[in-house]
Amino acid sequence: MLADFESSALTSAEKSLFRFLDKVNSASPSITAEDMVPLHAAGWTDEQIYYAITVCALFNFYNRWIDSTGVQALSDEAHRAGGQRTALHGYVRR
């Protein structure tokens, strides 16, 4: 999926969202209402699109912040532990 989402097992709706997010990453100033048409046709709501844009933007921010401040990448082991923790408890901490 990461190498080529177009040929992955994602649904057509998910693929339309990833196509849009690619534009968010590469050409956000050129996004218009026309870009929403295939998303709405695929069943995405404005709220879902808003959240997808927000997540995309936050990850871009975090990556640039990390790259610029010299924060060291987590080890593979730390990533696995975090993934297992998230799978067990979800993203929301209580």
N, C-alpha and C positions, 0 to 999 in steps of 0.2 A: 504494500500500500504506500509506503513512504517513497519508494523509488518511482512508482507510476500509479497514482490513484485511479486514473482513467480505466486501467485494465484490472483493477482490484474488485473485490467482492462487495464494495460499498454500494448502497442503493443509488439509483439515479438522482434522487433528491439530495443525498449526501454529496454526490459528485458535483451537483450544481452549486452547492454551498462552498465546496472547496475551490471550484473555479472562481467564484466571486472573491473568496479570501485570497486567492492568488493575486487578484487585481488590487485588493486592499493592500497587500504587501508591496506590489510593484508599481502601481499607478493610482494611488488613492485620490489624488487631485482630479482625476478624470472621471470619477464615479458619478453617475447621474441616476435619475429615477428609472431610466431604461434598464439599468443593471439589476433592478429589483424585479423586473417582469419575470425572468425565468425562475427566480427564487419563489415568488408568489405562486407561479404555475406549478412548482414542485411541492407546494403546500407549506412553505415556511411563512411564519407570521412576522410582522414587523418587530415584535418583541424578540423573537428568536434570532432574527438577523442582527438586531442591535446587540444582543449578547455575544453573538459570534464575532462581530466587529470588535467589541470590547475585549474579549479574550485574545484575539489576534493582536490588537494594539498593546495590551499589557505584556504579552510575551515579547513583542518587539522592544518595548521599553526595558523589560528585565534583561534581555540579551545584550542590549547596548550598554546598560548600566554595568552589568557584570564584565563585559569586555573592556569598558573604559576604566573601571576601578581596580582591575587586576585580581578580582575574586577568583580563586582556584576552582576548577571544575570538581564535582563530586566523583569519587571513584565508582567503578562499575558495581562494586559491592554495596556502596551507599545508595546508588540508584535502585538496585534490586530490593534493598530493605525498604526504601521509600515506596516502591511499587507494591510490595506485599502489604505494607501498612495501609496504603490507600485502598487496596483491594479488600482488606479486612474491615476498615473503618469508614471508608469513603473520604471525600474531600473535606467534609465539614467536621471540625473538631468540637467536641462537647465537653 
